[in-house]
């Protein structure tokens, strides 16, 4: 009797195995572009983007639950990777988009869900930090600042002081996590990263957005911050935005110096920082009443939209060509005995 052979995985199975990190980053990228389009008055496009982000989020949530129930060992393994925090970040970005429609109740539910997931995933991921990691290491900051953004946005909409103060604490914690993650980031990713190296700048962008939302949340009725507190928050927000724009320029120059034209699922993690930088610039411009920042933000928005279209086209081509769906390789060799938890980059 001939020996049995295991059939090769189908293209659909291979695509599905990549779905969690791809879906999480895709929700973040599409959701923040929806927010930025709303900021610039393109309501129809904003709602279309929000609908797409919602559909991707539902796919992400379904996969999250299916793995938890049906494949718990795989779920626990995935939960130790930095990409697991995209579940928190994607949920907060989607909630922020819903507040623009006045759907505060739904946004509150998403905030509660993200807050429930955040501590366990953050601790699990941080325990697996090591040296020479890709840009995904900054997702600890992104997830934390996502909670701050959504909390501050809801605090402004509902005039809730305690939520604003909680968001402020998360804002400072997010900055601290960025500082802790920075020494673990492998700067060689600027030349060899598959796309998630852009999160090094995106984490600063969402921090600046959180700061601007906290400033906007203050009102005579709430009186959240005194003059000294507001001055410090304003200074830090502007400084973080400036650093983000510097990172944006460096990362963009690196793309020209070391072209990476092949599609990779990590490219969704490139679109997200681009869109987040646009949203942060527009938000700071509105709070500080700086017209030239508004113009810059709108230019950055359309660059992000172009990048989103390019990555979407790449994703469609990749699905149509099964050979391009192989799991990405790690461009940085793991250091034994630590497990390889950052297989998100390609040579």
Beta strands, then each sheet from edge to edge (+ up, - down):
end
